[in-house]
Amino acid sequence: MHLFSAMFLLLMLSTIPCEALYPSPEEGWQIYSSAQDADGKCICTVVAPAQNMCNRDPRSRQLRQLMEKVQNITQSMEVLDLRTYRDLQYVRDTENLMKTVDGKLKTASENPRSLNPKSFQELKDKVTQLLPLLPVLEQYKADARMILRLREEVRNLSLVLMAIQEEMGAYDYEELRQRVLLLETRLHSCMQKLGCGKLTGVSNPITVRASGSRFGSWMTDTMIPSSDNRVWSMDGYFKGRRVLEYRTMNDFMKGQNFVQHLLPHPWAGTGHVVYNGSLYYNKYQSNILIKYHFRSRSVLVQRSLSGAGYNNTFPYSWGGSSDIDLMADENGLWAVYTTIPNAGNIVISRLEPQSLEVLQTWDTGFPKRSAGESFMICGTLYVTNSHLAGAKIYFAYYTNTSTYEYTDIPFHNQYSHISMMDYNPRERVLYTWNNGHQVLYNVTLFQVIKTAED
């Protein structure tokens, strides 16, 4: 077979943070099909795996399961310790009472005549006070049985660990794992350089967290390249000013290690985007765009988006002051909105990130009130037909050719009310806020890669 002038790759793009938030296919890098078209070009379907491929190693799975068991045992031991301490305190508190009852019983045994009706009633009362000890003693018995089970679990864990150690033999498994992770990083870096493509599919939803109100937005930096792992969360769509910044995705999942930014001007809608360390958002009750720099905690630029509707003049179908939607993709920074001269149809403008000046504008002809949400991938605007259950990606506008087409790309709207949907070109995933849940979707892009001979 001769050198091919072009190769078509269908890549399931699932580049993922090291916290392994997203599920990965069971296979590694796989060529699912290969054929030759009429022009002699090779057509391949390739699936790229998620990072941390070593996680699919059976031994790695065993180790994770063992770690979970150890964690469960540790938690059980902590519960036992707390309960034993509590019960021991109760026994200590009743120690004097037990001594008193024991003394009275000895006296009555040695001198039965001393047990008059009054003394008998006192002894009966003391014994009644000791009755709560019975369930404590029963709990001790149950705890003893649990300790035996935990002892057996520990013994089994030791045997499994020994078996894994023997199987691994003389190989430095951790070193091999690090080498594979390095190779995967290089492969995914290569994949990022493959260029743009056409959206052909969306994965099942991956719920990262449930937090906040019904409406909101969350995001990571969309700048390529970027080593910034921070996550930002903005709850609500109406007059909000508080932005939470988490150190990593894992911190966001746990709701820990965050700082708060109080914006000098409130926002409108949920169409915010973080690009190269700055937050771009729509100022409340205006068509003014604001660039807020996180590190300096200051506004760098404000500029009016000329003619753009605001304050629920031309929102998405769900309302929420979603007139202006800012987003970023592989080609830069964009604003999606509409104007009265455009009769409420969606307008796309490419923005200059430093000045927020409009560089170029397209009229898509698609009515914005009929759109649930929209996002940009590789210069193409994709529009959903609803924000509710049953929604699908229904319309695509290609800015490189100023053409459009109607699409039929389904996706699972798990929580039935999407108020934010944005693409992150750095991670190649969709970020959504769905009825108080922060959700991710992987995307499938069809890409054309040309060789030097093409």
HELIX and SHEET records of a PDB file:
HELIX    1   1 MET A   53  ARG A   56  5                                   4    
HELIX    2   2 PRO A   58  ASP A   93  1                                  36    
HELIX    3   3 GLU A   95  GLU A  110  1                                  16    
HELIX    4   4 PRO A  112  SER A  114  5                                   3    
HELIX    5   5 PRO A  117  LEU A  130  1                                  14    
HELIX    6   6 LEU A  133  MET A  168  1                                  36    
HELIX    7   7 TYR A  173  GLN A  192  1                                  20    
HELIX    8   8 MET A  249  LYS A  254  1                                   6    
HELIX    9   9 LYS A  368  SER A  370  5                                   3    
SHEET    1   A 5 GLN A  30  GLN A  36  0                                        
SHEET    2   A 5 CYS A  42  VAL A  47 -1                                        
SHEET    3   A 5 ALA A   6  LEU A  13  1                                        
SHEET    4   A 5 HIS A 437  LYS A 450 -1                                        
SHEET    5   A 5 GLY A 197  VAL A 202 -1                                        
SHEET    1   B 5 GLN A  30  GLN A  36  0                                        
SHEET    2   B 5 CYS A  42  VAL A  47 -1                                        
SHEET    3   B 5 ALA A   6  LEU A  13  1                                        
SHEET    4   B 5 HIS A 437  LYS A 450 -1                                        
SHEET    5   B 5 ILE A 206  ALA A 210 -1                                        
SHEET    1   C 6 GLN A  30  GLN A  36  0                                        
SHEET    2   C 6 CYS A  42  VAL A  47 -1                                        
SHEET    3   C 6 ALA A   6  LEU A  13  1                                        
SHEET    4   C 6 HIS A 437  LYS A 450 -1                                        
SHEET    5   C 6 VAL A 429  ASN A 434 -1                                        
SHEET    6   C 6 ILE A 418  ASN A 424 -1                                        
SHEET    1   D 4 GLY A 216  THR A 220  0                                        
SHEET    2   D 4 VAL A 231  ASP A 235 -1                                        
SHEET    3   D 4 PHE A 238  TYR A 246 -1                                        
SHEET    4   D 4 PHE A 258  ALA A 268 -1                                        
SHEET    1   E 4 VAL A 273  TYR A 275  0                                        
SHEET    2   E 4 SER A 278  ASN A 282 -1                                        
SHEET    3   E 4 ILE A 288  HIS A 293 -1                                        
SHEET    4   E 4 SER A 298  SER A 304 -1                                        
SHEET    1   F 4 ASP A 325  ASP A 329  0                                        
SHEET    2   F 4 GLY A 332  TYR A 337 -1                                        
SHEET    3   F 4 ASN A 345  LEU A 351 -1                                        
SHEET    4   F 4 VAL A 358  PRO A 367 -1                                        
SHEET    1   G 4 SER A 374  ILE A 377  0                                        
SHEET    2   G 4 THR A 380  THR A 384 -1                                        
SHEET    3   G 4 LYS A 392  TYR A 398 -1                                        
SHEET    4   G 4 THR A 403  PRO A 410 -1                                        
END                                                                             
